[in-house]
Amino acid sequence: MAETGITFHNKIDIKIQAQIFAGTTLISTCLVEPGATQILPTSLKQYDIYLKNGATGWGIAHKLDSQSTSLTLDVHNGRYTIR
């Protein structure tokens, strides 16, 4: 299967660690600066993504069973959201 990527847009003001999993297996990870965009390499069609504060490791958001090729982390009404 050819490797592609998932585009991640960090629209919040903290550094984010983005991780892609297949079940319990870590497939891809990267640190994304505030306001930056990064490609997470993967060949998966469906995956789980976890987003953590890059400094503390605290979980900020997650999206399970996703098939998206592009994700954006943003803040709405004080809550972190993935769209």
N, C-alpha and C positions, 0 to 999 in steps of 0.2 A: 504494500500500500504506500503510495507517495506521501511524503511528509508535507503538510501545509502549516498554516498557522492561525492563531486566534489573535485578533487585534484587540488590545486592551488600552482604553483611554482613562487616565487618572485625572478626574476633574475636581479633586479635593485638594486641600492644602497640606497633606502629609504624604510621606513616602510610603508606598504600598508594596507588600510582598504578595505577588499573585502566584497561585499554585494550581495546576491542573492534575486531577486524579482520575484514574480508571479503577473504581472500587477502592481498595486500600493502597494501590500502587501509584507513587508519584511519577508523573509523566514529564512535567515541565514546571519550571519555577523561574521567577525573575523579580527584581526590585524596580519599581517604576516611580520616578520622581514626580512631585506635584506638577500637574499640568502637562505631563508627558504622555506619549503613546509608545507602546512596546508590542512586539509580536512574540507570542509564546508558541514555540514550535510543537506540533503534534500531528499525528496521523489519525487521530480518533474522529469518529463522526458524532459521538455522544460522550459527554464527560461531566465531571463535577469540578467546579472552580471555587476556591477559597481565597478570600482577600483578607490580609492581616496588616496591622500597623507595622511598618518596616522597622521601627525602633523598639517597640515593646513586645511584638508578637501577638498582641490581642486580636482576636477575630473581629472583623468589621462587617463582612457580608459574605454570603455564599450563594451559589446557584447550582442546584442539583439537576442531573439529567438534561443538561443543556445541549443544544445543537447549533448555537449561535456561532458565527464566525467573527463577530465584533461585539465587545462588551464595553460599557461605560460605567464607571463608578462616580456617583454624584451625591449631593446632599439636598434633601427636600424636607422642609419643616424639622430640621435637626436630626433627621434619620438618614443613614447611608442607604443608597439604593443602587441596584444594578439594572441597567436597561440595555 
